[in-house]
């Protein structure tokens, strides 16, 4: 299997290549440090079975601003009539990324953030 691995951090590339080559002997990894190198590798070579691209974990500044809406109607299902505040819109993007990681790796991630060390540790447990 031929894999094109693109990440701007050489340590991340090194760790992923190390893991993949230990996981299966028939894996050949071609590395790229940036988008320009990815384009060059794809133009010069063909037959990649998989392309793994670097992507950044979303942070709070990536999310849209949350507008405050004051609701002056009591919540009849709560003993004090109170309502929850603003955390719900922040959760779905992180869950979507965790689900995408599960689709790619087959490993269910249940803790955030999905940092490179945590992902590599989970992948190592899945062997």
LINMO-V632494 format. One line per field, one symbol per residue. phi: phi as a letter, one per 20 degrees, with the letter a starting at -180 (. if undefined). psi: psi as a letter, one per 40 degrees, with the letter a starting at -180 (. if undefined). burial: # if it has 16 or more other ideal C-beta (glycine too) atoms within 10 Angstrom, else .. A space follows every 10 residues. Layout:
phi->???
psi->???
burial->???
This chain:
phi->.dceddbedf ffgffffgff fffbfeeddd dbebffffff fffeccnfeb cddfbeffcg feeffeeece dddfefedfd mecfclegfe fgffffffff ffffdndeed cdfefgffff fffffef
psi->hhhhhhiehd dddddddddd dddhdfhhhh iheidddddd ddddiifhdi hhihihhiid eeiiihhhhh hfhiheeide eiiihedded dddddddddd dddddehhhe iiigiddddd ddddde.
burial->..#####... .##.###..# ......#.## ##.....#.. #......#.. .#.#...... .......... .......... .......... ......##.. #.......#. .....#..#. .##....
